[in-house]
Amino acid sequence: MKKFLAGIFCSFLLFSAANAIELSQEIIDKASNPENAIAIYKDGDVFVSSDKSLRPILTYLEENGTMKGAFAFDRTVGKAEALLYVYGKAKFVYGETMSIPAEKILIRHRIQHKAGKLVGEILIPDNTDVRPCDKAVVKIKKAKDAYLLFSQGNGALD
């Protein structure tokens, strides 16, 4: 939790001081709530969800069309999430836990990011295997292909 909040504060370095003060409490309240798995800030609005799957990202893209200029704070960022953030053109991504493949994608696409904890892969809860959503994108390199896969229901969202 402390790392998640630290990531939020680091992202404020990208805002002007006045904007950071104005936004800080609302975003901190929503992002630090243990019930919330994701918070996306864009143009004065904060979208939050407790769903730990890819559904909130897909819902956000469906409702808004883009994440251009958005700041995303996500509990877990694997390759699947990273590709969706690239597709949506997010400005900044913070992952409390981020995989190395996700970080490489964000770097390649020049998306500002920060990881609370960097890991080799994001695993399922019993730590026996890689998450199905990340397995679904192992061979996918283009963000649009990942978006189409998940938005059409052809890839596991968890």
C-alpha positions, 0 to 999 in steps of 0.5 A: 500500500505504501508503495502504491501511494508513493507511486501516486506522489511520484506521478504528481511531479509531472503535474504543476504544483497547483494541480497536484495539490488540487488532485492529490486528496481525491486520487489518494483516497480512491487509489489507496482504498484497498477495495480499488484495484485501479484508478485512472485520472484524466481531465479532472475525472477519476475512474476507479474499479475494484475488479482486478481483471482487464475489464476496467481497462476495456470498459474505460476504453469503450466509454472514453475511446482513449486514455490520451493524457491519462494517469493510470494507477494499477495494482498489477501491470502485466504484459496484457495491461501494458499493451492495453495502456499503450493502445489507449495512449496513457501518459503515465502508468504506475503498477504496484507490481509490474512485470519486466515484460510490461515495463519493456513495452512501456519503455518501447512506447515511451510511456512514463511509468513507475513500478512499486515492485518489479517481477519477472511475471505476474502469477496466478494467486497460488503462484503456480503459473503465469496469469491466463491474460498474460499467456494470451498475449505471449506472441502479441507485439502490437497493442491493437492486436491485444485490444482486439483479442480482449475486447472481442472476448477471445482472450482470458481477462484474468 
